[in-house]
Amino acid sequence: MLHELFEHQAEASPNQIALVCGDERMTYGELERRANQLARFLRSRGVRRGDCVGLWLPRTIEAYVALLGILKAGAAYVPLDPEYPAERVSFILSDCQARALVTTSELAKQIGGFCGRLLALDERQKEIGARSSDRLSRTDTIAAPEDRCYVIYTSGTTGKPKGVEIEHRSACHLVRAEGKLFQVQPRDRVYQGFSLAFDASVEEVWLAFFAGATLVVGTKEMVRSG
């Protein structure tokens, strides 16, 4: 399972810095605990194995907590760029029959007619923080390697956007092969520049987590810097 690649490093090096986003830092151990709490919260809101969960968040540490939390809950994440117009977000959520949308209260105001669970993280922090940080097992989620781990939609420039489903086993194969090719080490820093809604982000995020390296999130200020 894709998230288990991260969990292996969280066990091996809990104090290693996993994420750098502007002035914020988070270790593998901290990220593991936060993601576990979110996974349990999502399960309490009806998210189950095979469900699609929309991920519509700015480029902050919370986006990576949510990405991991969705996978740990047994669901597949559907990344949505914060710059997407509400119409596109609504279409994608409807098309993939998303069980829930993880977002912010500000972005949530733009969505109308969504039939799933609308979960604004900034409003749910207390509830999520009250959950156990113990990890859910495969026995808990009944998840399997042939389950889809994410659905990324095409640009839709030649028609309606189409969702491309990727299974855990396929993503893991890519990440392990990439790890052998690039030989990234725990002491390394991996730049995360692509939008999570673009498939190239998979190579950046999971290459770092597989190697136990530090993922450096490309904020708007960093991207625009000369």
NORVEN-V329946 format. One record per pair of residues at least 12 apart in sequence whose ideal C-beta (glycine too) atoms are under 7 Angstrom apart, sorted by the first residue. I is the first residue (numbers start at 1). J is the second residue. Records with the same first field share a line. If there is no record, write none. Layout:
I=J + J
//
This chain:
1=143 + 145 + 168
2=71 + 149 + 168 + 171 + 172 + 206
3=68 + 71 + 72
5=172 + 175 + 206 + 209 + 210
6=68 + 209
7=32 + 135
9=28 + 209 + 212
10=28 + 29 + 32
12=212
13=28 + 186 + 212
14=27 + 28 + 29
15=27 + 29
16=28 + 186 + 212
17=214
18=31 + 214 + 215
19=31 + 61 + 64 + 215 + 217
20=214 + 216 + 217
21=60 + 61 + 217 + 219
22=219
24=61
26=61
31=64 + 65 + 68
33=133
34=65
35=65 + 68 + 69 + 72
36=72 + 133 + 134 + 135
37=128 + 129 + 131 + 133
38=65 + 66 + 69 + 128
39=69 + 72 + 73 + 136
40=131 + 132 + 136
41=127 + 128 + 131
42=69 + 70 + 73 + 100
43=73
45=100 + 117 + 119
46=99 + 117
47=73 + 75 + 99 + 100
48=74
49=74 + 141 + 142 + 143 + 147
50=147
51=75 + 99
52=75 + 76 + 78 + 96 + 97 + 98 + 99 + 151
53=70 + 75 + 77 + 78 + 98 + 99 + 100 + 102
54=78 + 80 + 93 + 98 + 101 + 102
55=67 + 70 + 77 + 78 + 79 + 80 + 102 + 196
56=80 + 82 + 89 + 101 + 103 + 107
57=82 + 102 + 103 + 104
58=82
59=217 + 219
62=121
63=196
66=102 + 121
67=196
70=102
71=149
72=136
73=141
74=141 + 142 + 143
75=99
76=148 + 149 + 150 + 151
77=150
78=92 + 96 + 98 + 150 + 151
79=152 + 196 + 197
80=92 + 197
81=195 + 197
82=107
86=110 + 111
89=111
90=111 + 113 + 114
91=161
92=153 + 161
93=114 + 116
95=163
96=151 + 163
98=116
99=116 + 117
100=116 + 117 + 119
101=114 + 116 + 118 + 119
102=119 + 121
103=120
104=120 + 121 + 122
105=120 + 122 + 123
108=120
145=168 + 169
146=167 + 169
147=167 + 168
148=165 + 166 + 167
149=166 + 167 + 168 + 171
150=166
151=163 + 164 + 165
152=164 + 197 + 199
171=202
175=206 + 207 + 210
178=203 + 207
179=207 + 210 + 211
182=207
184=207 + 208 + 211 + 213
185=211 + 213
186=211 + 212 + 213
188=211 + 213
189=213 + 214 + 216
190=204 + 207 + 208 + 213 + 215 + 216
191=204 + 216 + 218
192=204 + 205 + 215 + 216 + 217 + 218
193=218 + 223
//
